Amino acid sequence: MAPIKLSSKNLSQISATGKSQVKVPTYQRGGAVKEGIVHVGVGGFHRAHLAVYVDQLMQNHGVTDYAICGVGLQPFDAAMRDALGSQDHLYTVIERSAKGSFANVVGSINSYLFAPDDREAVIAKMAHPDTHIVSLTITESGYYYNENTHELQSEHPDIQHDLDPANEKTPRTTFGFLYAALARRHQQGLKPFTVLSCDNMQKNGSITRHMLESFARLRNPDLAKWISEKGGFPNAMVDRITPQTSPNDKKALADDIGIEDAWPVVTEPFMQWVLEDQFADGRPPFEKAGAQVVKNVHDVEQFEMHKLRLLNGSHSAIGYAGQMAGFEYVHEVMENPLYNRFIWQMMQEEVKPLLPEIPGVNIDEYSKTLMERFSNPTIMDQLPRICLNASGKIPQFIMPSIAESIWVTGPFRRLCFVAAAWFRYLNGVDDNGKTFNIEDPMCEELQAKAQAGGTNPAELLSIKNLFGDDLRNDKRFIQEITAAMEGIARDGVMKTMRNYVD
């Protein structure tokens, strides 16, 4: 039997196919609901995380005023616009594990706006009284955050464009859109919407607040003051491994479950969201869908540190060295006994001692759960996905542990190996001589410095918006990362790794 095209009119048919049990939304959509959330950056993670929480609220708890309007700011977002638009903004979430695959059609994304087509429409949507939250998954680079100075990269050409009052109606950056919409709400006497970061950054809400307020101060100090006093910027820790969707994923959905979906999402069963209860204009009851809503930002930061240093730090350790060694998938790396031990020992001996204790959280058990999640062969998590936009990841996930180990004179050899592997990865050639593409907003500068430096880390460490003086000036760190870089250049990743595993 031919697969059924995903659409609103076909939901009952999909639910009744009998080929596999598929959950479909039975709640009202379209004009029957209000779009209380505008989400910028509708990729796989958003559709496997926040949109799933909202879907559960709409399906199980009768929430009707927090449906999502998706927004794409970049030209490449046209593909998502077309995929979702062709199927009434419905899509399928496929959960895969050793227990099997389970499909769920999600309907919480109610509409989609593509900014290059109509920037004014995006500003007007954010400024609309029904909009209470503007949420973000724009990757670390989308925040224009200088990791060294902790300030807005105000000199960036895109920020400069958006700071020009003449360009207020044609912004390029997220902050340009947020500013324009908030200025309009201020003029209309509305409350500011909450800006909710769902990106993998420690203190993501605090960073978002600081960047937006900094931008606003350069445009209009009075509006910046209003945002500072009335705005909401919750900190949040988000977690769900979501690989890129492959053609095989679409084919399997069609063949095994009977659904034709232009862009399904594949993910793991595990999902976590720790969220600070700091909203400016109301919020849905996220806790009813399983989110951990906490009052204290300190609680979020502790969960964040565990997750970013252990999960994302380990992903960095798996990704760059793994791709250099010729692996394709995360689970393949974990199947290698040497590499598996390296990841576990890095977690236990170098990262764990730096982490805060959280009541009710066993770090050893959490680490074991991560090892199991990384080893899940069914989600086929590709290493190039893990390696995307490293200039926003390595300074967040690896370098803070190294810096803290410098302060306390703790062990950091394996962490230095990870940084060295990334430095070598930036040359774009693996240990077998195979070339690969590097996707990073700083790619040109990073590659030039990697090639100029060779096995000397000084060139890359000179990038001041990524690395601080605490790293550049520490002899033990320089010696350790240089030794790792020389070993990888001479012997390759796997042979060198033997020196880092007990």
C-alpha positions in Angstrom: 0.0 0.0 0.0 1.3 3.4 -0.9 2.3 5.7 2.0 -0.2 8.4 3.0 0.8 12.0 2.4 1.0 13.9 5.7 -1.7 16.5 5.9 -4.5 17.7 8.1 -7.2 16.0 6.1 -5.3 12.7 6.1 -4.7 12.5 9.9 -7.6 10.1 10.6 -6.5 7.9 7.8 -2.9 7.8 9.1 -4.2 7.0 12.6 -6.2 4.1 11.3 -3.7 2.6 8.9 -3.0 -0.3 11.3 0.5 -0.6 9.8 1.9 0.8 13.0 0.4 2.6 15.9 0.8 6.3 15.2 -0.3 9.1 17.5 -1.8 12.1 15.7 -3.0 15.4 17.1 -6.7 15.4 17.8 -6.8 19.0 19.0 -7.9 22.0 17.0 -5.4 23.9 14.9 -5.3 26.8 12.4 -7.6 29.7 13.3 -9.1 27.9 16.2 -6.0 28.5 18.3 -3.8 31.5 19.3 -0.2 31.5 18.4 1.4 32.5 21.7 4.9 31.4 20.8 7.0 32.7 17.9 10.0 30.4 17.4 13.1 31.5 15.5 15.2 28.7 14.0 12.9 25.7 13.2 15.4 22.9 12.9 15.4 19.3 14.1 16.1 20.1 17.7 13.2 22.6 18.1 10.8 20.1 16.4 12.0 17.3 18.8 12.0 19.4 21.9 10.0 22.6 22.6 7.4 21.8 19.9 6.9 18.4 21.4 6.3 19.9 24.9 3.8 22.3 23.4 2.2 19.4 21.4 1.7 17.5 24.6 0.1 20.5 26.3 -2.3 21.0 23.4 -3.1 17.3 23.1 -3.4 16.3 26.8 -4.1 19.5 28.7 -6.3 21.6 26.4 -3.9 24.5 25.9 -5.1 26.6 23.0 -3.3 29.9 23.3 0.4 28.8 22.9 0.6 27.3 19.4 3.8 28.0 17.6 4.5 30.3 14.6 7.8 29.2 13.2 10.3 31.7 11.7 13.2 31.3 9.4 15.6 34.2 9.1 18.2 32.6 6.8 18.0 31.8 3.1 18.5 28.1 3.8 15.3 28.1 5.9 13.4 28.1 2.7 13.6 24.4 2.6 11.9 24.1 6.0 9.3 26.6 4.9 8.5 24.5 1.8 8.5 21.1 3.6 6.2 22.2 6.4 4.0 24.3 4.1 3.3 21.3 1.9 1.8 19.3 4.8 -0.1 21.9 6.8 2.9 22.4 9.1 2.6 18.9 10.5 5.6 16.6 10.8 6.5 13.2 12.3 8.8 12.6 15.3 10.3 9.2 15.2 11.8 7.9 18.5 14.3 5.2 18.1 15.9 2.9 20.7 16.7 -0.7 21.3 13.0 -1.1 22.2 11.9 -0.2 18.7 10.7 2.8 16.8 7.6 4.9 17.7 6.1 7.6 15.5 4.1 10.7 16.6 2.7 13.3 14.3 3.2 16.8 15.9 0.8 19.7 15.2 2.0 22.4 17.6 3.6 24.4 14.8 0.6 26.2 13.4 2.2 28.5 10.7 5.6 29.5 9.4 7.1 32.9 8.3 10.2 33.1 6.0 11.8 36.5 6.8 13.6 36.9 3.4 10.1 36.9 1.8 8.6 39.4 4.2 10.6 40.8 7.1 7.8 43.1 8.2 5.5 40.1 8.7 8.0 38.7 11.2 8.3 41.9 13.1 4.5 42.3 13.2 4.0 38.7 14.4 6.4 39.2 17.3 4.8 42.5 18.2 1.2 41.0 18.1 -0.6 41.0 21.4 -1.2 37.2 21.2 2.6 36.6 21.2 3.8 36.0 24.7 7.1 34.2 24.1 9.7 34.5 21.3 11.9 31.4 21.6 15.2 30.8 19.9 17.4 28.0 18.5 19.8 30.1 16.5 23.0 28.2 17.4 25.8 29.8 19.5 27.0 32.0 16.7 23.6 33.6 16.4 24.1 35.5 19.7 27.1 37.5 18.5 28.6 36.9 21.9 32.3 37.5 22.5 33.4 34.5 24.7 36.5 36.5 25.9 35.0 39.9 26.8 31.4 38.5 27.3 30.1 41.5 25.3 28.1 41.9 22.1 30.1 41.8 18.9 28.8 45.2 18.0 31.4 45.7 15.3 30.1 42.7 13.3 28.7 43.9 9.9 25.3 42.3 10.5 25.0 44.0 13.9 26.2 47.3 12.4 23.5 47.0 9.7 20.8 46.4 12.3 22.0 49.3 14.5 21.4 51.7 11.6 17.9 53.3 12.2 17.5 53.3 8.4 17.4 49.5 8.4 14.9 49.0 11.2 12.4 47.5 8.9 14.9 45.2 7.2 16.9 43.6 10.0 19.3 40.7 9.4 19.9 39.4 12.9 17.7 38.0 15.6 18.4 41.0 17.8 17.4 43.4 15.0 14.0 41.6 14.8 13.6 41.4 18.5 14.4 45.1 18.9 12.1 46.2 16.2 9.2 44.2 17.6 9.8 45.2 21.2 10.0 48.9 20.1 6.5 48.5 18.5 5.1 46.8 21.6 6.4 49.6 23.8 4.7 52.1 21.5 1.5 50.2 21.8 1.6 50.0 25.6 2.0 46.2 25.6 4.2 44.1 27.8 7.4 42.9 26.3 7.3 39.2 25.2 9.6 36.8 27.0 12.7 35.9 25.0 13.4 32.2 25.6 16.7 30.7 24.5 16.6 27.0 23.8 20.3 26.8 22.7 23.0 24.8 24.3 24.7 27.6 26.2 25.4 27.9 29.9 23.4 30.9 31.2 21.6 31.2 27.8 18.9 33.4 29.2 21.4 35.8 30.9 23.5 36.0 27.7 20.4 36.7 25.6 19.3 39.4 28.0 22.8 41.0 28.0 23.2 40.9 24.2 19.7 42.3 23.5 20.0 45.0 26.2 23.5 45.9 24.8 22.0 46.2 21.3 19.1 48.2 22.5 21.3 50.7 24.4 23.2 51.4 21.2 19.8 52.2 19.5 17.6 53.7 22.2 18.7 53.8 25.9 15.1 54.4 27.0 13.9 51.2 25.3 16.8 49.3 26.7 15.8 50.4 30.2 12.2 49.2 29.6 13.5 45.8 28.4 15.8 45.6 31.4 13.0 46.4 33.9 10.1 44.6 32.3 11.6 41.8 30.1 11.8 38.1 30.8 14.8 36.0 29.8 14.6 32.6 31.5 17.7 30.4 31.7 17.1 26.9 30.4 18.9 23.6 30.1 17.7 21.6 27.1 18.6 18.0 26.2 17.6 15.6 23.4 19.9 14.1 20.9 18.5 14.8 17.4 20.5 13.7 14.4 20.0 15.2 10.9 17.2 13.6 9.0 18.5 11.4 6.2 16.8 10.1 3.0 16.8 6.7 4.6 14.8 8.1 7.5 12.1 9.3 5.2 12.1 6.0 3.3 11.8 4.0 6.5 8.9 6.1 7.7 7.1 5.6 4.4 7.9 1.8 4.2 7.5 0.8 7.8 4.9 3.2 9.1 3.1 4.3 5.9 3.6 8.1 6.2 5.0 10.3 3.5 6.7 13.2 5.3 8.9 15.7 3.6 11.0 16.3 6.7 10.4 14.0 9.7 12.6 14.2 12.8 14.5 11.3 14.3 15.4 11.4 18.0 15.9 9.4 21.1 13.2 8.7 23.8 15.1 10.8 26.4 14.1 14.4 26.7 14.8 17.0 29.4 14.2 20.6 30.0 15.1 22.5 33.1 13.5 26.0 32.9 13.7 29.1 35.1 10.3 30.5 35.9 11.0 34.0 34.8 8.4 35.1 32.2 7.4 38.6 31.4 3.9 38.0 29.9 2.6 34.6 31.0 3.5 31.1 30.0 1.9 27.7 29.4 2.1 25.1 32.1 5.3 23.5 30.8 5.6 21.4 33.9 2.4 19.5 33.0 4.3 18.2 29.9 7.3 17.1 32.0 9.5 20.1 32.1 11.3 20.9 35.3 10.3 24.5 36.1 12.5 25.9 38.9 12.4 29.3 40.7 16.2 29.7 41.2 18.5 30.5 38.3 21.2 28.8 40.3 19.4 25.5 39.9 19.3 25.8 36.2 23.0 26.7 36.0 24.0 23.6 37.9 22.0 21.3 35.6 23.4 23.2 32.7 27.0 22.7 33.8 26.5 19.0 34.2 24.9 18.7 30.8 27.2 21.0 28.8 30.4 19.7 30.3 29.5 16.0 30.3 27.1 15.5 27.3 28.2 18.3 25.0 31.8 18.1 26.1 31.8 14.4 25.3 30.1 15.0 22.0 33.0 17.3 21.1 35.5 14.6 22.1 33.6 12.1 19.9 33.1 14.5 16.9 36.3 16.1 15.9 38.8 13.3 16.8 36.2 10.8 15.5 35.9 12.4 12.1 39.6 12.7 11.9 39.9 8.9 12.6 37.4 8.1 9.8 34.3 7.3 11.8 30.9 8.3 10.5 28.5 7.9 13.4 28.6 8.5 17.2 27.6 4.9 18.0 30.6 3.6 15.9 32.9 5.7 18.0 31.4 4.2 21.1 31.8 0.7 19.8 35.6 1.2 19.6 36.9 0.0 23.0 39.8 2.4 23.2 37.7 5.4 22.3 34.9 4.3 24.7 37.4 4.2 27.6 38.8 7.6 26.6 35.3 9.2 26.8 34.5 7.5 30.2 37.9 8.4 31.7 37.6 12.0 30.5 34.2 12.3 32.1 35.2 10.6 35.4 38.7 11.9 36.0 38.8 15.3 34.4 35.2 16.7 34.2 33.4 15.1 37.1 35.7 16.7 39.8 34.8 20.2 38.6 31.0 19.8 38.7 28.7 21.0 41.5 26.7 18.5 43.5 23.0 18.6 42.9 20.6 17.0 45.4 19.1 13.9 44.0 21.5 13.7 41.0 24.1 11.0 40.9 26.8 12.1 38.5 28.1 8.5 37.9 24.6 7.3 37.0 24.1 10.4 34.7 27.4 9.6 33.0 26.4 5.9 32.5 23.1 7.1 31.0 25.1 9.3 28.6 27.3 6.4 27.6 24.2 4.4 26.8 22.6 7.3 24.8 25.8 7.8 22.8 25.9 4.1 22.1 22.3 4.0 20.7 22.8 2.6 17.1 19.3 3.2 16.0 19.3 7.0 15.7 22.4 7.0 13.4 23.8 10.3 14.8 26.3 11.6 12.2 29.6 13.1 13.3 29.4 16.1 10.9 26.3 17.2 12.8 28.2 17.0 16.1 31.0 19.0 14.5 28.9 21.9 13.2 29.8 25.5 14.4 32.6 24.5 16.7 33.7 28.1 17.3 30.5 28.4 19.4 30.9 25.0 21.0 34.5 24.3 22.0 34.7 27.6 24.1 31.5 26.5 25.9 31.9 22.8 26.3 35.7 22.1 26.6 37.7 25.3 27.4 35.8 26.1 30.7 36.8 22.7 32.1 40.4 23.3 31.0 40.4 26.7 32.5 39.1 25.5 35.8 41.6 22.6 35.9 44.3 25.3 35.4 43.0 27.1 38.5 42.9 24.0 40.7 45.9 22.3 39.1 43.7 19.4 38.2 44.2 16.8 35.4 43.3 17.9 31.9 45.3 15.8 29.5 42.3 14.3 27.7 40.5 17.6 27.5 43.7 19.1 25.9 43.7 16.1 23.4 40.1 17.1 22.4 41.1 20.7 21.8 44.2 19.6 19.9 42.0 17.3 17.8 39.7 20.2 16.9 42.8 22.3 16.0 43.9 19.6 13.7 40.4 19.0 12.3 40.3 22.7 11.2 42.7 21.8 8.3 39.9 19.9 6.7 41.8 16.6 6.1 41.4 13.4 8.1 44.1 10.9 9.1 43.5 9.0 5.8 44.0 12.1 3.6 40.3 12.5 2.9 39.1 16.1 2.7 35.9 17.2 4.4 33.9 20.5 4.7 34.0 22.6 7.8 30.7 24.3 8.6 31.5 27.2 10.9 30.7 31.0 10.8 34.4 31.6 11.5 35.7 28.9 9.1 37.9 31.2 7.0 39.8 32.7 9.9 40.0 29.4 11.7 41.4 27.5 8.7 43.9 30.2 8.0 45.3 30.2 11.5 45.3 26.4 11.7 47.3 26.1 8.6 49.7 28.9 9.6 50.2 27.4 13.1 50.8 23.8 12.2 51.4 22.0 15.4 51.9 25.3 17.3 48.6 26.3 19.0 49.6 30.0 19.3 47.9 31.1 16.1 44.5 29.7 17.0 44.8 30.7 20.7 45.4 34.3 19.5 41.7 34.6 18.5 40.6 36.7 21.5 36.9 36.3 21.1 37.3 32.5 21.6 40.2 32.1 24.0 41.2 34.1 27.1 44.6 35.0 28.5 44.2 32.3 31.2 44.8 29.7 28.4 47.4 31.6 26.3 49.6 32.3 29.3 49.5 28.9 31.1 52.7 26.9 30.4 51.2 23.6 31.4 48.3 24.0 29.1 50.5 25.1 26.2 52.9 22.1 26.7 50.0 19.7 26.9 48.0 20.8 23.8 51.2 21.2 21.8 52.3 17.6 22.6 48.8 16.4 21.6 48.9 18.4 18.4 52.3 17.0 17.5 51.2 13.4 18.3 48.1 13.7 16.2 50.0 15.3 13.2 52.7 12.6 13.4 50.7 9.4 14.3 47.0 10.2 13.8 44.2 10.3 16.3 43.8 6.7 17.3 47.5 5.9 17.8 48.0 9.1 19.8 44.9 8.4 21.9 46.5 5.3 23.3 48.8 7.6 25.3 45.6 9.2 26.9 43.8 6.0 28.1 44.8 4.3 31.3 
